[in-house]
């Protein structure tokens, strides 16, 4: 497994920003208290499809799933695949739990906290797909090391994806876009950009749903949204 070194900024060990927003509604509190422990990723040990779902199946991992719309959509679309979602924001976890309950999704496991801590425990080459959609851009130069798209995390992404596995990245922030592409150009030995022309990054691919965050970015703020897919060599 990839080394995960506490205190090493290249692994983005430290979480930044708030962990909770407005108070949870009563039912959301109940889901966090009762449903989350039932489907939480174990705190220790290897994170494998067998350990999580009792069988070997294609394994997907979403880093920072927000409100869980994308995670739930993909899990419902692919019921024979296993999905892991990690999110430090308790309100987002509560929203994801609502989707899981309403859609009766048995193929999702959640971690409320540091995604990289869990990802480090996934065996190398185990993931079929990995998603990083609209991460916090940390736009100031002095905060660039806080971005998920940095060399340490990207090396871990490569380690965990199987050959032919896919890494999907989406953003509406031009500063983060330029930074992410610069980082990915340093990892062409591990990743092949799946691209033929502008439509490949300007049009949302099939099977990639629009989240509430993306909809707000596009309709309220008038942001352009970009979609990227890389294949593990």
Residue pairs with C-beta under 8 A, 6 or more apart in sequence:
1 46
1 120
1 121
1 122
1 123
1 124
1 159
2 119
2 120
2 124
2 155
2 156
2 159
2 160
3 11
3 120
4 11
4 13
4 116
4 117
4 120
4 156
5 11
5 13
6 13
7 13
8 152
9 145
9 152
10 150
10 151
10 152
10 153
11 116
11 120
11 152
11 153
11 156
12 116
12 146
12 148
12 150
12 152
12 153
13 114
13 116
13 117
14 146
15 88
15 113
15 114
16 136
16 138
16 146
17 88
17 136
18 89
19 88
19 89
19 90
20 89
20 90
20 91
21 89
21 91
22 91
24 32
24 90
24 91
24 94
27 98
28 91
28 94
28 95
28 97
28 98
29 94
31 94
31 97
31 98
31 101
32 90
32 93
32 94
32 97
35 97
35 100
35 101
36 93
36 97
36 110
36 112
39 100
39 108
39 109
39 110
40 109
40 110
40 111
40 112
41 47
41 52
41 84
41 86
41 109
41 110
41 111
41 118
42 51
45 51
45 121
46 121
46 122
46 123
47 84
47 118
47 119
47 121
47 122
47 123
48 59
48 122
48 123
48 126
49 55
49 56
49 57
49 58
49 59
49 82
49 126
50 56
52 82
52 84
52 109
53 82
53 107
53 109
57 80
57 81
57 82
57 107
58 78
58 80
58 81
58 82
58 128
58 129
59 81
59 82
59 83
59 84
59 122
59 126
59 127
59 128
60 74
60 78
60 81
60 82
60 83
60 84
60 127
60 128
60 129
60 130
60 131
61 83
61 84
61 85
61 86
61 115
61 119
61 122
61 127
61 129
61 130
61 131
61 160
62 70
62 71
62 74
62 83
62 84
62 85
62 86
62 130
62 131
62 132
62 133
63 86
63 115
63 116
63 119
63 130
63 131
63 132
63 135
63 148
64 86
64 87
64 88
64 115
64 132
64 133
64 134
64 135
64 136
64 148
65 71
65 85
65 86
65 87
65 92
65 96
65 131
65 133
66 87
66 89
66 92
66 95
66 133
66 134
66 211
66 212
66 213
67 92
67 95
67 96
67 99
67 211
67 212
67 213
68 85
68 87
68 92
68 93
68 95
68 96
68 97
68 98
68 99
68 100
69 99
69 209
69 211
69 212
70 131
70 133
70 208
70 209
70 211
71 83
71 85
71 96
71 99
71 108
72 96
72 99
72 100
72 103
72 105
72 108
73 209
74 81
74 83
74 131
74 207
74 209
75 81
75 83
75 100
75 103
75 105
75 107
75 108
76 103
76 105
77 207
78 107
79 107
80 107
81 107
81 128
82 107
82 109
83 107
83 108
83 109
84 108
84 109
84 110
84 111
84 118
84 122
85 96
85 108
85 109
85 110
85 111
86 110
86 111
86 112
86 113
86 114
86 115
86 118
86 119
87 93
87 96
87 110
87 111
87 112
87 115
88 112
88 113
88 114
90 112
93 110
93 112
96 108
96 110
97 110
99 105
100 108
100 110
111 117
111 118
115 148
116 153
116 156
119 156
119 157
119 160
120 156
122 160
123 160
124 159
124 160
125 159
125 160
125 161
125 162
125 163
126 160
126 162
127 160
127 161
127 162
127 165
128 161
128 162
128 165
128 166
129 161
129 165
129 166
129 167
129 168
130 157
130 160
130 161
130 165
130 166
130 167
130 168
131 167
131 168
131 169
132 148
132 149
132 167
132 168
132 169
132 170
133 168
133 169
133 170
133 211
133 214
134 170
134 171
134 172
134 211
134 213
134 214
134 217
135 147
135 148
135 149
135 171
135 176
136 146
136 147
136 148
137 147
137 171
137 173
137 175
137 176
138 144
138 146
138 147
138 176
139 173
139 175
139 176
144 150
144 179
147 176
147 179
147 180
149 169
149 176
149 179
149 180
149 183
149 184
150 183
151 183
151 186
151 187
154 183
154 184
154 187
155 187
155 190
157 167
158 187
158 190
158 191
158 232
161 167
161 232
162 232
163 232
163 233
164 231
164 232
165 231
165 232
166 194
166 229
166 230
166 231
166 232
167 191
167 229
167 230
167 231
167 232
168 208
168 227
168 228
168 229
169 180
169 227
169 228
169 229
169 230
170 208
170 214
170 225
170 226
170 227
170 228
171 177
171 180
171 225
171 226
172 214
172 217
172 218
172 221
172 223
172 224
172 225
172 226
173 223
177 226
180 228
184 191
184 193
184 228
184 230
189 233
190 232
190 233
191 230
191 231
191 232
191 233
192 230
192 231
192 232
192 233
193 228
193 229
193 230
194 200
194 229
194 230
194 231
195 201
195 228
195 229
200 227
200 229
201 226
201 227
201 228
202 224
202 226
202 227
203 227
204 210
204 225
204 227
205 227
205 229
208 227
214 225
217 223
217 225
218 224
218 225
